[in-house]
Amino acid sequence: MKTRRQKIILVAKILVAFLFITIIGLFSFREMLLQQIITKTANKMEVDYNSHFVVKKAAFEGLSGINLTDITLVPKNADTLFNIQRMRTSVNIWRLFVGDVQLGTLEIKNGYVQLTKKGKVKNFAAFLKRNKDEEQSSDKRDYAAFAYRIISKVLHLIPTDMEVENLKFKLDDNGKRATIDIKKLVLANKELETSIHVKTNTFAQRWKIKGFADPRNKKADIRFFNIDTGAIKVPYFDERYNLISSFDSIRLNIENIDKSGGELHIDGFTSIANLKINHAKIARKDVLIKNARFDYRLLLGSDFVSVDSSSTVQFNKIKLHPYLAYETEEDTIYRLKVNIPKMKAQDFITSLPDGLFTNFQGMEAKGTFDYNLDFKYNKNKANDLVFNSNLKKENLKITKYGEANLTKLNSEFIYRAIINGVMQRPVLVGTANVNYTPLDQISPYLQKCVLTTEDPSFFSHHGFINEAFKQSIVKNIRTRKFARGASTISMQLIKNVFLTREKTLSRKLEEILLVYILENNRIVSKERMLEVYFNIIEWGPNVYGIGEAAQFYFQKTPADLTFNECLYLARIIPSPKKFMYQFNDEGNLRESAVKQVSFLTDLMIRRGLLTIDDTIFKSQATILTGPAKSLLRIKVKDTTAVDSLAVKEEFEF
């Protein structure tokens, strides 16, 4: 009977023999396996992407090395997508047998990857199409599992040791060209170093990427900076989108990628120094953010993707905690929460990006504040939108104003409208101007009409109407553009007196902050704000203020205007230069204008602003009697007297 020791020795011999046979089989069939993988890839490219994939030569070197030459992918009737002259790599043979490609080392010499668009033909278009099986499937995607699977595949394709020479990434968008030429890229012992040349139609630079990269342990810490003097310029976007941007350096850190309990966690941080942006839709000047950092914690589950509230965004001295989420458990829901912990008001002002808040330069403040924003949008229940904005202040006070000195509203000043970048004639806002009209000399009807059409809750709100703001957001989301605003009289006043009419992000942000300061620090009374508003707004071609408007349209003073005349003036405020289209060719109000008059009159009666006695002029026609009448397109009637006897004699002949 065999002893226990003999049995163990026998089992060990069997295992060694099996391993030996397996290795011999592996080496015998590995070339065939490699060719099968290449053939399978070529077939997939042909069938799924209508592209021709070719590897001129492929062979194993040593135990696990693979040598490939002239690798090409060419979409049908389009430019070559990539061509690599020589690639040497090592793979994990055991993973290869189960269909998982994991690279150990990688060497690439001489090649290019290019994305081209000529007319409407893109050489990469086929690879942007969604898989038909995915489109037809009604099952919800598990975001955590899907993302982790993609990340794992990508990291497996990143070798632990790598050397790249003369690999170019080229972009040609109908003549807008950019080339990123990797002269040398080395990853050895988890240390990464590169030499990159960048060339576009507008500039040429040399970049460098340096840092730590460990793809197997899912960690990295990489810095991106310029070898030459000056900032790194972002290619392509300047020509394609008129977005000129640059920065001194970027750092990207990935500390952890882990999937547990059905959730995927990705942690790390990224930072950027001296980010400069210039675009006509952002601001008139360069926008500069000196230092910005994002400590992120991304969470993905089966039915949500989110930036966790433990994340931190910091630029200059401003620090905030964002929470963003996209949820699909029942409905499609978008969430945004922002928390700015208690901070000094002066630190906030000095941290605002240069060029984005020019009217705040030089402003000084005392006290502290903290801020919270809660936003929720349900795609299937748009009207249930949540928008709560809450600012808590402690001893907050503006001690010195910047370029926009809000206190000037309390005294005489010169107002000059800017239309299409052109400064208009000066208008004195003060009693020395014969057309200036104090609020108590403006018809109460006009005050009620204008408040009804422009800002019904002007005397009760603090610069913003939450419900109107929410409805504006809903409509803008639905139309995917800024189709509706939520402007109050306070906002119009700030925009007219201190800002411009340009539609930029800078102007809108400044408007919001200045309105908040104006309305919440008791700088100007509501009555004074309304009085200034009436005396500066445009009411027609080169007509500014109610004093000029009353004369231009009706040859009256603002105090003598009738209810119908007041309602007319209130209705043309949104488009004052198009006032003539309110009338037909006989000089009477069009039917559409009459309906508006009736609607607004009934609305004011329901709100208790008018009585039936106030509307005794409703049946009377609105007739222009001032200089404005000459701009109407009225047909001239033939008023020549007809001699009936002469006509009779003509027919008798």
MIDREN-769609 format. One line per 10 residues: their letters; for each residue x, y, z of C-alpha. Coordinates in nm, 2 decimals. Example, Ala and Ser with C-alpha at 12.3 -4.5 7.8 and 13.67 -1.06 7.14 Angstrom:
AS) 1.23,-0.45,0.78  1.37,-0.11,0.71
This chain:
MKTRRQKIIL) 0.00,0.00,0.00  0.13,0.34,-0.10  0.23,0.57,0.17  0.09,0.92,0.20  0.42,1.07,0.09  0.42,0.86,-0.23  0.07,0.98,-0.31  0.17,1.34,-0.28  0.48,1.29,-0.50  0.26,1.11,-0.76
VAKILVAFLF) 0.01,1.40,-0.77  0.30,1.65,-0.80  0.44,1.46,-1.10  0.10,1.46,-1.26  0.06,1.83,-1.22  0.41,1.90,-1.35  0.34,1.68,-1.65  0.01,1.86,-1.71  0.17,2.20,-1.69  0.45,2.09,-1.92
ITIIGLFSFR) 0.20,1.96,-2.18  0.00,2.28,-2.14  0.30,2.50,-2.20  0.40,2.29,-2.51  0.04,2.32,-2.64  0.04,2.69,-2.56  0.35,2.74,-2.77  0.23,2.52,-3.04  -0.10,2.70,-3.09  -0.02,3.06,-2.99
EMLLQQIITK) 0.07,3.17,-3.34  -0.27,3.03,-3.46  -0.44,3.20,-3.17  -0.28,3.53,-3.26  -0.39,3.50,-3.63  -0.74,3.41,-3.52  -0.76,3.73,-3.30  -0.63,3.94,-3.59  -0.88,3.78,-3.83  -1.17,3.82,-3.58
TANKMEVDYN) -1.08,4.19,-3.53  -1.06,4.25,-3.91  -1.40,4.08,-3.96  -1.55,4.30,-3.68  -1.41,4.61,-3.84  -1.55,4.51,-4.18  -1.90,4.41,-4.06  -1.97,4.66,-3.77  -1.77,4.96,-3.89  -1.73,4.92,-4.27
SHFVVKKAAF) -1.35,4.96,-4.23  -1.05,4.77,-4.35  -0.81,4.65,-4.08  -0.48,4.50,-4.18  -0.17,4.38,-4.00  0.10,4.31,-4.25  0.31,4.09,-4.02  0.24,3.94,-3.68  0.46,3.70,-3.48  0.55,3.60,-3.13
EGLSGINLTD) 0.89,3.68,-2.99  1.02,3.49,-2.69  0.77,3.37,-2.43  0.51,3.64,-2.45  0.63,3.91,-2.69  0.44,4.00,-3.00  0.59,4.19,-3.30  0.35,4.37,-3.53  0.43,4.57,-3.84  0.23,4.80,-4.06
ITLVPKNADT) -0.10,4.81,-3.87  -0.36,5.00,-4.06  -0.73,5.09,-4.02  -0.90,5.26,-4.32  -1.28,5.34,-4.32  -1.45,5.29,-4.66  -1.44,5.60,-4.87  -1.26,5.80,-4.60  -0.91,5.89,-4.49  -0.69,5.64,-4.30
LFNIQRMRTS) -0.78,5.64,-3.93  -0.44,5.51,-3.81  -0.12,5.36,-3.93  0.15,5.22,-3.71  0.47,5.11,-3.87  0.61,4.90,-3.59  0.46,4.78,-3.26  0.62,4.54,-3.01  0.44,4.43,-2.70  0.41,4.16,-2.45
VNIWRLFVGD) 0.08,4.01,-2.33  -0.05,3.79,-2.05  -0.09,3.46,-2.24  -0.33,3.32,-1.98  -0.57,3.62,-2.01  -0.53,3.60,-2.39  -0.69,3.25,-2.39  -1.00,3.39,-2.22  -1.02,3.68,-2.46  -0.88,3.95,-2.23
VQLGTLEIKN) -0.59,4.15,-2.37  -0.36,4.28,-2.10  -0.04,4.45,-2.21  0.28,4.41,-2.02  0.52,4.62,-2.23  0.47,4.83,-2.54  0.70,4.98,-2.79  0.57,5.20,-3.08  0.78,5.36,-3.35  0.67,5.58,-3.63
GYVQLTKKGK) 0.29,5.61,-3.68  -0.01,5.84,-3.68  -0.37,5.85,-3.57  -0.58,6.11,-3.76  -0.94,6.24,-3.74  -1.06,6.42,-4.05  -1.37,6.59,-4.16  -1.40,6.70,-4.52  -1.73,6.86,-4.60  -1.97,6.63,-4.41
VKNFAAFLKR) -1.75,6.32,-4.44  -1.59,6.21,-4.12  -1.34,5.92,-4.12  -1.45,5.83,-3.76  -1.83,5.86,-3.80  -1.89,5.48,-3.81  -1.73,5.44,-3.46  -1.97,5.70,-3.31  -2.28,5.49,-3.39  -2.44,5.31,-3.10
NKDEEQSSDK) -2.46,4.94,-3.10  -2.79,4.82,-3.25  -2.84,4.56,-2.97  -2.80,4.84,-2.71  -3.05,5.06,-2.89  -3.31,4.79,-2.91  -3.26,4.67,-2.56  -3.52,4.81,-2.31  -3.30,4.71,-2.01  -3.15,4.99,-1.81
RDYAAFAYRI) -2.77,5.01,-1.81  -2.59,4.95,-1.49  -2.37,5.26,-1.48  -2.13,5.13,-1.22  -2.07,4.79,-1.39  -2.05,4.95,-1.74  -1.80,5.22,-1.63  -1.59,4.97,-1.43  -1.58,4.73,-1.73  -1.46,5.01,-1.96
ISKVLHLIPT) -1.21,5.15,-1.72  -1.06,4.80,-1.66  -1.03,4.73,-2.03  -0.86,5.07,-2.09  -0.62,5.02,-1.80  -0.53,4.66,-1.92  -0.43,4.82,-2.25  -0.20,5.06,-2.08  0.14,4.87,-2.04  0.34,4.88,-1.72
DMEVENLKFK) 0.65,4.97,-1.93  0.62,5.17,-2.25  0.83,5.35,-2.51  0.68,5.55,-2.79  0.87,5.74,-3.06  0.73,5.96,-3.34  0.36,5.90,-3.29  0.14,6.18,-3.43  -0.22,6.26,-3.34  -0.36,6.47,-3.63
LDDNGKRATI) -0.69,6.66,-3.66  -0.82,6.82,-3.98  -1.17,6.97,-3.95  -1.22,7.12,-4.30  -0.88,7.30,-4.29  -0.87,7.37,-3.91  -0.57,7.16,-3.83  -0.38,7.05,-3.52  -0.10,6.80,-3.48  0.02,6.66,-3.15
DIKKLVLANK) 0.36,6.49,-3.22  0.48,6.26,-2.95  0.86,6.27,-3.01  0.92,6.05,-2.71  0.71,5.89,-2.44  0.86,5.67,-2.17  0.69,5.48,-1.89  0.94,5.29,-1.68  0.92,5.19,-1.32  0.59,5.37,-1.30
ELETSIHVKT) 0.75,5.70,-1.39  0.62,5.88,-1.70  0.81,6.14,-1.91  0.73,6.28,-2.25  0.84,6.52,-2.51  0.56,6.66,-2.73  0.55,6.91,-3.02  0.22,7.08,-3.10  0.15,7.26,-3.42  -0.17,7.43,-3.54
NTFAQRWKIK) -0.25,7.69,-3.81  -0.20,7.96,-3.54  0.09,7.85,-3.32  0.36,7.59,-3.24  0.47,7.48,-2.89  0.66,7.21,-2.70  0.49,7.04,-2.41  0.60,6.80,-2.14  0.40,6.54,-1.94  0.57,6.40,-1.63
GFADPRNKKA) 0.47,6.20,-1.33  0.37,5.87,-1.18  0.14,5.61,-1.35  0.05,5.26,-1.21  -0.22,5.12,-1.44  -0.24,4.78,-1.26  -0.31,4.94,-0.92  -0.53,5.21,-1.08  -0.33,5.51,-0.96  -0.17,5.81,-1.13
DIRFFNIDTG) -0.03,6.15,-1.06  0.06,6.34,-1.38  0.17,6.70,-1.45  0.13,6.87,-1.78  0.34,7.19,-1.85  0.51,7.39,-2.13  0.88,7.35,-2.21  0.89,7.68,-2.39  0.83,8.02,-2.22  0.47,8.13,-2.18
AIKVPYFDER) 0.15,7.94,-2.12  0.02,7.63,-2.29  -0.23,7.72,-2.56  -0.52,7.48,-2.62  -0.52,7.38,-2.99  -0.81,7.37,-3.24  -1.07,7.53,-3.01  -0.95,7.88,-3.11  -1.03,7.82,-3.48  -1.33,7.59,-3.43
YNLISSFDSI) -1.52,7.78,-3.16  -1.34,8.11,-3.13  -1.24,8.00,-2.78  -0.89,8.12,-2.70  -0.76,7.95,-2.38  -0.43,7.88,-2.21  -0.29,7.77,-1.88  0.05,7.74,-1.71  0.01,7.38,-1.59  -0.24,7.10,-1.51
RLNIENIDKS) -0.21,6.82,-1.26  -0.42,6.51,-1.26  -0.42,6.27,-0.96  -0.62,5.94,-0.94  -0.59,5.80,-0.59  -0.85,5.52,-0.60  -1.08,5.33,-0.84  -1.28,5.07,-0.65  -1.60,4.88,-0.71  -1.78,4.73,-0.40
GGELHIDGFT) -2.14,4.69,-0.29  -2.26,4.76,-0.64  -2.11,5.11,-0.64  -1.80,5.24,-0.82  -1.58,5.49,-0.64  -1.33,5.71,-0.81  -1.12,5.95,-0.60  -0.85,6.20,-0.67  -0.79,6.56,-0.76  -0.71,6.79,-1.05
SIANLKINHA) -0.56,7.14,-1.04  -0.48,7.41,-1.29  -0.27,7.73,-1.27  -0.34,8.06,-1.45  -0.63,7.94,-1.67  -0.71,8.21,-1.92  -1.02,8.21,-2.14  -1.14,8.45,-2.41  -1.47,8.41,-2.59  -1.74,8.66,-2.70
KIARKDVLIK) -2.01,8.47,-2.52  -1.82,8.47,-2.19  -1.68,8.82,-2.15  -1.54,9.12,-2.33  -1.20,9.07,-2.17  -0.97,8.77,-2.09  -1.10,8.58,-1.80  -0.82,8.47,-1.56  -0.85,8.21,-1.28  -0.51,8.21,-1.11
NARFDYRLLL) -0.55,7.89,-0.91  -0.82,7.62,-0.92  -0.84,7.28,-0.77  -1.11,7.01,-0.78  -1.09,6.73,-0.51  -1.34,6.48,-0.66  -1.52,6.18,-0.54  -1.72,6.02,-0.81  -1.99,5.77,-0.73  -2.17,5.54,-0.98
GSDFVSVDSS) -2.44,5.30,-0.90  -2.68,5.08,-1.11  -2.91,5.38,-1.17  -2.71,5.69,-1.09  -2.40,5.89,-1.17  -2.29,6.15,-0.92  -2.02,6.39,-0.79  -2.04,6.33,-0.41  -2.09,6.63,-0.18  -1.76,6.55,-0.01
STVQFNKIKL) -1.59,6.68,-0.32  -1.44,7.03,-0.31  -1.40,7.29,-0.57  -1.16,7.58,-0.49  -1.05,7.87,-0.69  -0.84,8.14,-0.53  -0.99,8.17,-0.17  -1.34,8.05,-0.26  -1.42,7.70,-0.15  -1.74,7.52,-0.23
HPYLAYETEE) -1.89,7.17,-0.20  -2.08,7.06,-0.51  -2.33,6.77,-0.55  -2.43,6.67,-0.90  -2.64,6.36,-0.98  -2.81,6.20,-1.28  -3.07,5.95,-1.16  -3.28,5.70,-1.36  -3.43,5.47,-1.10  -3.79,5.58,-1.18
DTIYRLKVNI) -3.78,5.91,-1.36  -3.49,6.09,-1.52  -3.38,6.34,-1.26  -3.10,6.60,-1.25  -2.98,6.73,-0.92  -2.74,7.01,-0.82  -2.65,7.13,-0.48  -2.38,7.38,-0.39  -2.26,7.47,-0.04  -2.02,7.76,0.02
PKMKAQDFIT) -1.92,7.73,0.39  -1.89,8.05,0.60  -1.63,8.28,0.45  -1.53,8.65,0.46  -1.70,8.87,0.21  -1.38,9.04,0.11  -1.21,8.71,0.04  -1.50,8.63,-0.20  -1.47,8.96,-0.38  -1.09,8.94,-0.43
SLPDGLFTNF) -1.12,8.58,-0.55  -1.36,8.65,-0.83  -1.19,8.57,-1.17  -1.03,8.87,-1.33  -1.22,8.99,-1.64  -1.55,8.82,-1.54  -1.65,9.07,-1.27  -1.49,9.40,-1.38  -1.75,9.61,-1.19  -1.64,9.45,-0.86
QGMEAKGTFD) -1.27,9.54,-0.90  -1.18,9.77,-0.61  -1.49,9.68,-0.41  -1.44,9.63,-0.04  -1.67,9.46,0.22  -1.70,9.36,0.58  -1.87,9.06,0.74  -1.92,8.70,0.64  -2.17,8.48,0.46  -2.25,8.12,0.37
YNLDFKYNKN) -2.45,8.00,0.07  -2.67,7.70,-0.03  -2.83,7.62,-0.36  -3.07,7.33,-0.42  -3.17,7.24,-0.77  -3.38,6.95,-0.89  -3.52,6.89,-1.24  -3.74,6.59,-1.32  -3.75,6.54,-1.70  -4.10,6.38,-1.68
KANDLVFNSN) -4.24,6.64,-1.43  -4.08,6.96,-1.55  -4.32,7.19,-1.36  -4.21,7.03,-1.03  -3.87,7.19,-1.06  -3.70,7.28,-0.73  -3.48,7.59,-0.72  -3.39,7.72,-0.37  -3.12,7.97,-0.32  -3.03,8.08,0.03
LKKENLKITK) -2.76,8.32,0.15  -2.70,8.38,0.52  -2.50,8.69,0.61  -2.34,8.82,0.93  -2.26,9.19,0.96  -2.22,9.20,0.58  -2.17,9.56,0.45  -2.02,9.71,0.14  -1.76,9.97,0.26  -1.63,10.07,-0.08
YGEANLTKLN) -1.78,10.03,-0.43  -1.59,9.94,-0.74  -1.65,10.05,-1.09  -2.03,10.02,-1.04  -2.11,10.27,-0.76  -2.47,10.19,-0.68  -2.51,10.50,-0.47  -2.51,10.72,-0.77  -2.88,10.62,-0.83  -2.96,10.85,-0.53
SEFIYRAIIN) -2.83,11.17,-0.71  -2.82,11.33,-1.05  -2.61,11.15,-1.31  -2.56,11.12,-1.69  -2.71,10.82,-1.85  -2.59,10.69,-2.19  -2.74,10.39,-2.34  -2.51,10.15,-2.54  -2.68,9.98,-2.84  -2.49,9.74,-3.05
GVMQRPVLVG) -2.17,9.86,-2.89  -2.24,10.23,-2.98  -2.28,10.48,-2.71  -2.60,10.69,-2.75  -2.66,11.06,-2.67  -2.63,11.17,-2.30  -2.95,11.19,-2.09  -2.94,11.39,-1.77  -3.12,11.20,-1.49  -3.21,11.50,-1.27
TANVNYTPLD) -3.44,11.81,-1.24  -3.21,12.02,-1.47  -3.34,11.81,-1.75  -3.68,11.96,-1.87  -3.80,11.61,-1.96  -3.71,11.46,-1.63  -4.03,11.36,-1.44  -4.05,11.28,-1.07  -4.25,10.97,-0.97  -4.54,11.18,-0.82
QISPYLQKCV) -4.58,11.36,-1.16  -4.62,11.03,-1.35  -4.98,10.92,-1.41  -5.07,10.65,-1.15  -5.23,10.46,-1.45  -4.89,10.44,-1.62  -4.72,10.32,-1.30  -4.98,10.05,-1.26  -4.97,9.94,-1.63  -4.59,9.92,-1.64
LTTEDPSFFS) -4.57,9.73,-1.31  -4.83,9.49,-1.44  -4.65,9.42,-1.77  -4.29,9.43,-1.64  -4.28,9.34,-1.27  -4.60,9.30,-1.07  -4.43,9.22,-0.74  -4.16,9.50,-0.77  -4.25,9.65,-0.43  -4.24,9.32,-0.24
HHGFINEAFK) -3.95,9.12,-0.40  -3.58,9.16,-0.33  -3.46,9.18,-0.69  -3.57,8.83,-0.81  -3.90,8.65,-0.86  -3.84,8.29,-0.77  -4.14,8.15,-0.95  -4.06,8.34,-1.27  -3.70,8.23,-1.24  -3.81,7.87,-1.21
QSIVKNIRTR) -4.04,7.89,-1.51  -3.76,8.05,-1.71  -3.52,7.76,-1.63  -3.79,7.51,-1.73  -3.85,7.67,-2.07  -3.48,7.72,-2.14  -3.42,7.35,-2.06  -3.70,7.24,-2.29  -3.59,7.45,-2.58  -3.22,7.39,-2.51
KFARGASTIS) -3.15,7.76,-2.54  -3.20,8.09,-2.35  -3.55,8.14,-2.48  -3.69,8.32,-2.18  -3.55,8.54,-1.91  -3.69,8.63,-1.57  -3.59,9.00,-1.56  -3.73,9.23,-1.29  -3.73,9.61,-1.30  -3.44,9.60,-1.06
MQLIKNVFLT) -3.24,9.38,-1.30  -3.33,9.61,-1.60  -3.22,9.91,-1.40  -2.88,9.75,-1.32  -2.84,9.64,-1.67  -2.92,9.98,-1.82  -2.73,10.21,-1.58  -2.42,10.00,-1.49  -2.38,9.73,-1.75  -2.43,9.68,-2.12
REKTLSRKLE) -2.69,9.49,-2.33  -2.43,9.23,-2.45  -2.54,8.87,-2.40  -2.24,8.74,-2.21  -2.20,8.51,-1.91  -2.00,8.79,-1.74  -2.28,9.05,-1.78  -2.54,8.81,-1.65  -2.34,8.71,-1.34  -2.26,9.07,-1.26
EILLVYILEN) -2.62,9.17,-1.30  -2.73,8.90,-1.05  -2.47,9.00,-0.79  -2.53,9.38,-0.83  -2.90,9.34,-0.80  -2.86,9.14,-0.48  -2.64,9.40,-0.33  -2.87,9.68,-0.44  -3.19,9.52,-0.31  -3.05,9.37,0.01
NRIVSKERML) -2.84,9.66,0.15  -3.11,9.93,0.13  -2.89,10.15,-0.09  -3.18,10.29,-0.29  -3.55,10.31,-0.21  -3.80,10.12,-0.43  -3.97,10.45,-0.52  -3.63,10.60,-0.63  -3.55,10.29,-0.83  -3.88,10.31,-1.01
EVYFNIIEWG) -3.85,10.68,-1.08  -3.50,10.64,-1.24  -3.63,10.35,-1.44  -3.92,10.56,-1.58  -3.67,10.83,-1.68  -3.40,10.63,-1.86  -3.56,10.34,-2.04  -3.58,10.35,-2.42  -3.94,10.42,-2.54  -3.88,10.46,-2.91
PNVYGIGEAA) -3.62,10.56,-3.17  -3.39,10.80,-2.98  -3.66,10.84,-2.72  -3.54,10.80,-2.36  -3.75,10.85,-2.05  -4.13,10.90,-1.99  -4.10,11.28,-2.04  -3.98,11.24,-2.40  -4.21,10.95,-2.46  -4.53,11.13,-2.36
QFYFQKTPAD) -4.44,11.42,-2.60  -4.33,11.19,-2.88  -4.65,10.99,-2.89  -4.92,11.21,-2.75  -4.78,11.56,-2.70  -4.87,11.55,-2.33  -4.70,11.55,-2.00  -4.67,11.21,-1.82  -4.93,11.33,-1.56  -5.19,11.40,-1.83
LTFNECLYLA) -5.18,11.05,-2.00  -5.51,10.86,-2.02  -5.55,10.50,-1.92  -5.55,10.38,-2.29  -5.23,10.59,-2.36  -5.06,10.45,-2.05  -5.15,10.09,-2.14  -5.01,10.15,-2.49  -4.68,10.29,-2.35  -4.65,9.99,-2.11
RIIPSPKKFM) -4.70,9.74,-2.39  -4.43,9.87,-2.62  -4.15,9.86,-2.36  -4.01,9.52,-2.48  -3.97,9.64,-2.84  -4.01,10.02,-2.84  -3.85,10.07,-3.19  -4.12,9.85,-3.34  -4.41,10.06,-3.20  -4.55,10.13,-3.55
YQFNDEGNLR) -4.64,9.76,-3.60  -4.91,9.80,-3.34  -5.11,10.00,-3.59  -5.28,9.91,-3.92  -5.26,10.11,-4.24  -5.56,10.32,-4.12  -5.38,10.43,-3.81  -5.59,10.22,-3.57  -5.46,9.95,-3.33  -5.44,9.60,-3.50
ESAVKQVSFL) -5.68,9.33,-3.38  -5.39,9.15,-3.20  -5.31,9.47,-3.01  -5.67,9.52,-2.91  -5.68,9.17,-2.76  -5.37,9.25,-2.56  -5.53,9.57,-2.43  -5.85,9.38,-2.33  -5.65,9.10,-2.16  -5.43,9.34,-1.96
TDLMIRRGLL) -5.73,9.56,-1.86  -5.92,9.25,-1.73  -5.60,9.13,-1.55  -5.56,9.47,-1.37  -5.93,9.47,-1.26  -5.89,9.11,-1.12  -5.59,9.22,-0.93  -5.77,9.52,-0.78  -5.55,9.78,-0.95  -5.85,9.92,-1.15
TIDDTIFKSQ) -6.22,9.97,-1.11  -6.48,9.97,-1.38  -6.48,10.35,-1.36  -6.11,10.36,-1.45  -6.18,10.20,-1.78  -6.42,10.45,-1.93  -6.17,10.52,-2.20  -6.15,10.15,-2.30  -6.39,10.20,-2.59  -6.20,10.51,-2.72
ATILTGPAKS) -5.93,10.46,-2.99  -5.57,10.50,-2.91  -5.45,10.77,-3.15  -5.09,10.90,-3.19  -5.09,11.28,-3.20  -4.71,11.35,-3.16  -4.41,11.32,-3.39  -4.44,10.93,-3.37  -4.75,10.96,-3.60  -4.52,11.04,-3.90
LLRIKVKDTT) -4.36,10.70,-3.87  -4.69,10.51,-3.92  -4.76,10.35,-4.25  -5.10,10.51,-4.32  -5.26,10.49,-4.66  -5.36,10.83,-4.80  -5.72,10.84,-4.90  -5.84,11.03,-5.22  -6.06,11.31,-5.08  -6.12,11.49,-5.42
AVDSLAVKEE) -6.49,11.60,-5.46  -6.67,11.41,-5.74  -6.89,11.62,-5.99  -7.19,11.39,-6.03  -7.33,11.60,-6.32  -7.00,11.57,-6.52  -7.00,11.19,-6.46  -7.36,11.16,-6.58  -7.28,11.37,-6.90  -6.98,11.15,-6.97
FEF) -7.18,10.83,-6.97  -7.46,10.99,-7.18  -7.22,11.08,-7.45
